[in-house]
Amino acid sequence: MEVFLRFLQKEYQWSPNSVKEVVNKLSKGDVTTVWLLAAYWENVQALLPFGMQKMVAKELRSRNMIL
């Protein structure tokens, strides 16, 4: 999951600190893979800043992982 967010960080030019904070928050909730991120998206999306939420949701949708 961290690799996925780092990939998106480069694509969307997010700050490394923002990504690190999100990874830490998600890890504390045992969301450690992209599959788990997608599976629990409705519950964990609030842990991400709004702009990041939109882009992660877009990427998960493009991979048919969420509706």
CYANA upper distance limits for C-alpha pairs under 8 A (distance plus 0.5 A):
  1 MET  CA      5 LEU  CA      6.82
  1 MET  CA     23 VAL  CA      8.43
  1 MET  CA     31 VAL  CA      8.47
  1 MET  CA     32 THR  CA      6.09
  1 MET  CA     33 THR  CA      4.81
  1 MET  CA     34 VAL  CA      5.22
  1 MET  CA     37 LEU  CA      8.06
  2 GLU  CA      6 ARG  CA      6.57
  2 GLU  CA     23 VAL  CA      6.75
  2 GLU  CA     32 THR  CA      8.05
  2 GLU  CA     33 THR  CA      8.22
  3 VAL  CA      7 PHE  CA      6.60
  4 PHE  CA      8 LEU  CA      6.87
  4 PHE  CA     34 VAL  CA      7.61
  5 LEU  CA      9 GLN  CA      6.44
  5 LEU  CA     19 VAL  CA      7.26
  5 LEU  CA     23 VAL  CA      8.50
  6 ARG  CA     10 LYS  CA      6.95
  6 ARG  CA     19 VAL  CA      7.64
  7 PHE  CA     11 GLU  CA      6.96
  8 LEU  CA     12 TYR  CA      6.35
  8 LEU  CA     13 GLN  CA      8.28
  8 LEU  CA     14 TRP  CA      8.38
  8 LEU  CA     56 VAL  CA      8.35
  9 GLN  CA     13 GLN  CA      5.71
  9 GLN  CA     14 TRP  CA      5.25
  9 GLN  CA     15 SER  CA      7.61
  9 GLN  CA     16 PRO  CA      7.79
  9 GLN  CA     19 VAL  CA      7.61
 10 LYS  CA     14 TRP  CA      7.44
 14 TRP  CA     18 SER  CA      7.41
 14 TRP  CA     19 VAL  CA      7.63
 15 SER  CA     19 VAL  CA      7.10
 16 PRO  CA     20 LYS  CA      6.61
 17 ASN  CA     21 GLU  CA      6.62
 18 SER  CA     22 VAL  CA      6.75
 19 VAL  CA     23 VAL  CA      6.56
 20 LYS  CA     24 ASN  CA      6.66
 21 GLU  CA     25 LYS  CA      6.70
 22 VAL  CA     26 LEU  CA      6.56
 22 VAL  CA     47 LEU  CA      7.29
 22 VAL  CA     48 LEU  CA      6.61
 23 VAL  CA     27 SER  CA      6.43
 24 ASN  CA     28 LYS  CA      6.70
 25 LYS  CA     29 GLY  CA      7.17
 25 LYS  CA     47 LEU  CA      7.42
 26 LEU  CA     30 ASP  CA      6.90
 26 LEU  CA     31 VAL  CA      5.55
 26 LEU  CA     32 THR  CA      7.41
 26 LEU  CA     44 VAL  CA      7.94
 26 LEU  CA     47 LEU  CA      7.99
 27 SER  CA     31 VAL  CA      5.71
 27 SER  CA     32 THR  CA      6.08
 31 VAL  CA     36 LEU  CA      6.03
 31 VAL  CA     37 LEU  CA      6.38
 32 THR  CA     36 LEU  CA      7.21
 32 THR  CA     37 LEU  CA      7.93
 33 THR  CA     37 LEU  CA      6.72
 34 VAL  CA     38 ALA  CA      6.65
 35 TRP  CA     39 ALA  CA      6.56
 35 TRP  CA     65 MET  CA      8.17
 36 LEU  CA     40 TYR  CA      6.50
 36 LEU  CA     41 TRP  CA      8.47
 37 LEU  CA     41 TRP  CA      6.01
 37 LEU  CA     44 VAL  CA      7.97
 38 ALA  CA     60 LEU  CA      7.30
 38 ALA  CA     65 MET  CA      6.39
 38 ALA  CA     66 ILE  CA      6.62
 39 ALA  CA     65 MET  CA      8.43
 39 ALA  CA     66 ILE  CA      8.29
 40 TYR  CA     44 VAL  CA      6.63
 41 TRP  CA     45 GLN  CA      6.00
 41 TRP  CA     66 ILE  CA      8.42
 44 VAL  CA     48 LEU  CA      8.19
 45 GLN  CA     53 GLN  CA      6.54
 46 ALA  CA     50 PHE  CA      8.36
 46 ALA  CA     53 GLN  CA      8.15
 48 LEU  CA     52 MET  CA      6.57
 48 LEU  CA     53 GLN  CA      6.10
 49 PRO  CA     53 GLN  CA      6.61
 50 PHE  CA     54 LYS  CA      6.97
 51 GLY  CA     55 MET  CA      7.03
 52 MET  CA     56 VAL  CA      6.52
 53 GLN  CA     57 ALA  CA      6.48
 54 LYS  CA     58 LYS  CA      6.62
 55 MET  CA     59 GLU  CA      6.69
 56 VAL  CA     60 LEU  CA      6.59
 57 ALA  CA     61 ARG  CA      6.54
 57 ALA  CA     66 ILE  CA      8.15
 58 LYS  CA     62 SER  CA      6.66
 59 GLU  CA     63 ARG  CA      6.92
 60 LEU  CA     64 ASN  CA      6.81
 60 LEU  CA     65 MET  CA      5.71
 60 LEU  CA     66 ILE  CA      6.38
 61 ARG  CA     65 MET  CA      6.22
 61 ARG  CA     66 ILE  CA      5.67
 61 ARG  CA     67 LEU  CA      6.54
